[in-house]
Amino acid sequence: MFYWSFKIITHDNKVPGIPKLTKHGNVQIEDEGFSFDGITSYLSTTIDRESPLTNPEIYSSGITFGLKLKFLKTEYEVPAYIIDTGAKSVKSRGISLYILNRKLVFELSTSTTLFKVRLLVI
């Protein structure tokens, strides 16, 4: 299970939680969450290879996660990542959620299949 408190950034650029997140670039606390562009500013952590976020196929019942999002911009010509654990192709496993060309894109990759869903952001 993962949990983060999106109300604190410590003096050493960490966000408390399981596991701790590390701040990169201009990440700001805003409206009980964080504001970042997903390109030059982002949060990172290390997650175990057998986590549902990095290897979703080992969880046959599925995975669930929730986010509260506020889009300050929707026009990106390169992916602006919200979460990314490696869903790039069937050769990698994980999930990715990003904004690209006014679309919110979710990808889930297993060892045999890459699933992709796109929603128009208005």
Helices and strands as residue ranges (DSSP letters): E 3-4, E 14-15, E 17-18, E 21-24, E 28-30, E 33-35, E 42-44, G 56-58, E 80-84, E 94-100, E 103-109, E 114-120
